[in-house]
């Protein structure tokens, strides 16, 4: 479904991503794990066009995503929940959600998706007229996910959804990711919380300084000695 | 009392025109994060367009108004495309210098085409005046203030209620996230320049109707004062531009009206003096806010 081949990304002269290849099949949850600065976020940014790639190919189905301007990506069915949530704090929860459906035309379908999102996140409905900036961190994360779902994506890219959240919220967010996957949306998850990320992943890749060093099923990597040592703290 | 009221109305007039221009500065700053110093000169070009279409082409007045707004809006759009868009990734200082360059370019083109002599309009809005309790208030004053109010309300509704308006707010807050929603940043910036410049065109009509003159420098001092108004109200804020414009206009009229003769000469300076005091007391302006980002 999503295929990344030999991707190279530079920040100035620094090569942040050094020729990475991986793929995500339809219906899967795929996790990218790795330490800070390994290049996880950069990969997602290259997929959705927020940073330019120097070399390589990114294809979604038959569509070549590289060279496509960032604002055209979402209408192909790719939603990106950015690191640090990036909700529009000066806008209401409702306006944030409506912006998620910015590229969609059918008003009725948008309403259907909205009630689906409200059903999944009742707290967002309670606070729909509140400014997004006044929500708690966990609620903002839910809003960021809800906003991404509003585009009715085929695949959702999530960047550190558990970052900075209390343990209770972390579990809730991972439950939600599982539900999203079960409802038929493919998930590409980037996480520092390796344990949680591996536990819900069909497959996963381990990233170190811009390279993929390990890959396997979620459970394989959970039992891998070096992963245990480096990322699971066992 | 009579002097006070007519001075106040004069100030509200002047302030309304400042407010319309300040909106252009503020919206462009909010969305493109740049100071468009050529914005004032759009008014000058609009005023010349009005002058030519009234006195030389002798078109019907409503058509000349429309033409003035369309030419101003087109100018804003073209300037952004040619001069600012190529600099989207350049440093802010490069963009600022370019904007100042565009400002001089427009002034010099006007000098070449129309010469430096001030052109006088033939009166095109004959509205007469209203007598209230011994004070004669020109009707044009009500037209100017009314136009400004209608535009402010309309603009607020547009920005808060329409899809395009909300997209503009999203771009002004977070460009990357806005792109992830599918919002085209370049298109949004173009729309902002078109709206801002159309408002400058309206300001040109109101200004010309009141003062009946235009010269190549008409826009520059006016633009700078409107810019001061935008900063005073809190740049990026629409109500701020309105309040800032009105306050600067009223303050200016009051200083011109009440200060002893030789100090009146310095009334331009007073507008900036209150700006400086304001910035010392509240650096973000009246409605400006510091954004707090939750991480």
Interface residues (C-beta under 8 A of the other chain):
Chain A: X48 X49 X50 X69 X70 X71 X72 X73 X74 X75 X79 X80 X82 X84 X85 X86 X87 X88 X89 X90 X91 X95 X98 X99 X100 X102 X103 X133 X137 X140 X147 X151 X164
Chain B: X163 X166 X167 X169 X170 X173 X174 X176 X177 X178 X179 X180 X181 X182 X183 X184 X185 X291 X292 X293 X294 X295
